[in-house]
């Protein structure tokens, strides 16, 4: 998530505008990028985060519309839930209610982070199949819960807080959230610190938006956080990311209209740009040989969309 400018708060709707456009500027290992879906900026449909299930269906959070949406492979969109609006939002850094990260359990339960600046709503929310959104854990109202990841084995959720610069952990069934990791590497320097979040190869991985870094935090045998390691640097305004496979190669979204390929040695190269249709990309998902990149248009204020590309491993 990265919103340095004020985005007009608009009524949320379930409408989804679908079209296709071919882009031409991608770099290996990505090929044939295209805009698979376009969203309505007027309806506040600005996609912040994404997860993809085994069928290729994408689940998105529309940050300021406060919605969780499913998009089937054929392009049909359905709103699965809308989080309740606060009486008066005072979300740190943003001012308005913000739905951030999303994770999906094997049973279809969706988890999202929600920040409102109010104690009654800020925290982690869950939506079970056919159910309504409900809060399972409170988080500090003066923080900005953002990235979210689920450990399917231990049934623990991990959450970044971009204002407090920490990683929380809590039971997926709900309950008290505790600070799992903290340190200068996670803290903001000007606007937002710890941001994107993934679990991979025995570690919690996070980005720091202000510092342009990818961080790796090994998990000990007892589940505690080891020393924070800087895996990669030099990527200003980095947001969320996804691994391309079992190794440590990843694709990272940057709000300067770029997606970087980050190699296991920490070196990185731009593989998608605005020439491919990126409009403030916010996150990445990888499913098989397909890459999904939502663009929220936070800074461009035009054409929020979902880009897909073929991944050659």
Secondary structure in CASP SS format (residue, H / E / C, confidence):
PFRMAT SS
TARGET T0000
AUTHOR 0000-0000-0000
METHOD secondary structure of the structure
MODEL  1
X C 1.00
X C 1.00
X C 1.00
X C 1.00
X C 1.00
X C 1.00
X C 1.00
X C 1.00
X C 1.00
X C 1.00
X C 1.00
X C 1.00
X C 1.00
X C 1.00
X C 1.00
X C 1.00
X E 1.00
X C 1.00
X C 1.00
X C 1.00
X E 1.00
X E 1.00
X C 1.00
X C 1.00
X C 1.00
X C 1.00
X C 1.00
X C 1.00
X C 1.00
X E 1.00
X E 1.00
X E 1.00
X E 1.00
X E 1.00
X E 1.00
X E 1.00
X E 1.00
X E 1.00
X C 1.00
X C 1.00
X C 1.00
X C 1.00
X C 1.00
X C 1.00
X C 1.00
X C 1.00
X E 1.00
X E 1.00
X E 1.00
X E 1.00
X E 1.00
X E 1.00
X C 1.00
X C 1.00
X C 1.00
X C 1.00
X C 1.00
X E 1.00
X E 1.00
X E 1.00
X E 1.00
X E 1.00
X C 1.00
X C 1.00
X C 1.00
X C 1.00
X E 1.00
X E 1.00
X E 1.00
X E 1.00
X E 1.00
X C 1.00
X C 1.00
X C 1.00
X C 1.00
X C 1.00
X E 1.00
X E 1.00
X E 1.00
X E 1.00
X E 1.00
X E 1.00
X C 1.00
X C 1.00
X C 1.00
X C 1.00
X C 1.00
X C 1.00
X C 1.00
X C 1.00
X C 1.00
X C 1.00
X C 1.00
X C 1.00
X C 1.00
X C 1.00
X C 1.00
X E 1.00
X E 1.00
X E 1.00
X E 1.00
X E 1.00
X E 1.00
X E 1.00
X C 1.00
X C 1.00
X C 1.00
X C 1.00
X C 1.00
X E 1.00
X E 1.00
X E 1.00
X E 1.00
X E 1.00
X E 1.00
X C 1.00
X C 1.00
X C 1.00
X C 1.00
X C 1.00
X C 1.00
X C 1.00
X E 1.00
X E 1.00
X E 1.00
X E 1.00
X E 1.00
X C 1.00
X C 1.00
X C 1.00
X C 1.00
X C 1.00
X C 1.00
X E 1.00
X E 1.00
X E 1.00
X E 1.00
X E 1.00
X C 1.00
X C 1.00
X C 1.00
X C 1.00
X C 1.00
X C 1.00
X E 1.00
X E 1.00
X E 1.00
X E 1.00
X E 1.00
X E 1.00
X E 1.00
X C 1.00
X C 1.00
X C 1.00
X C 1.00
X E 1.00
X E 1.00
X E 1.00
X E 1.00
X E 1.00
X E 1.00
X C 1.00
X C 1.00
X C 1.00
X C 1.00
X E 1.00
X E 1.00
X E 1.00
X E 1.00
X E 1.00
X E 1.00
X C 1.00
X C 1.00
X C 1.00
X C 1.00
X C 1.00
X C 1.00
X E 1.00
X E 1.00
X E 1.00
X E 1.00
X E 1.00
X C 1.00
X H 1.00
X H 1.00
X H 1.00
X C 1.00
X C 1.00
X C 1.00
X C 1.00
X C 1.00
X C 1.00
X C 1.00
X E 1.00
X E 1.00
X E 1.00
X E 1.00
X E 1.00
X E 1.00
X E 1.00
X C 1.00
X C 1.00
X E 1.00
X E 1.00
X E 1.00
X E 1.00
X E 1.00
X E 1.00
X C 1.00
X C 1.00
X C 1.00
X C 1.00
X E 1.00
X E 1.00
X E 1.00
X E 1.00
X E 1.00
X E 1.00
X E 1.00
X C 1.00
X C 1.00
X C 1.00
X C 1.00
X C 1.00
X E 1.00
X E 1.00
X E 1.00
X E 1.00
X E 1.00
X E 1.00
X E 1.00
X E 1.00
X C 1.00
X C 1.00
X C 1.00
X C 1.00
X C 1.00
X E 1.00
X E 1.00
X E 1.00
X E 1.00
X E 1.00
X E 1.00
X C 1.00
X C 1.00
X C 1.00
X C 1.00
X C 1.00
X C 1.00
X E 1.00
X E 1.00
X E 1.00
X E 1.00
X E 1.00
X C 1.00
X C 1.00
X C 1.00
X E 1.00
X E 1.00
X E 1.00
X E 1.00
X E 1.00
X C 1.00
X C 1.00
X C 1.00
X C 1.00
X C 1.00
X E 1.00
X E 1.00
X E 1.00
X E 1.00
X E 1.00
X E 1.00
X H 1.00
X H 1.00
X H 1.00
X C 1.00
X C 1.00
X C 1.00
X C 1.00
X E 1.00
X C 1.00
X C 1.00
X C 1.00
X E 1.00
X E 1.00
X E 1.00
X C 1.00
X C 1.00
X E 1.00
X E 1.00
X E 1.00
X E 1.00
X E 1.00
X E 1.00
X C 1.00
X C 1.00
X C 1.00
X C 1.00
X C 1.00
X C 1.00
X C 1.00
X C 1.00
X C 1.00
X E 1.00
X E 1.00
X E 1.00
X E 1.00
X E 1.00
X E 1.00
X E 1.00
X C 1.00
X C 1.00
END
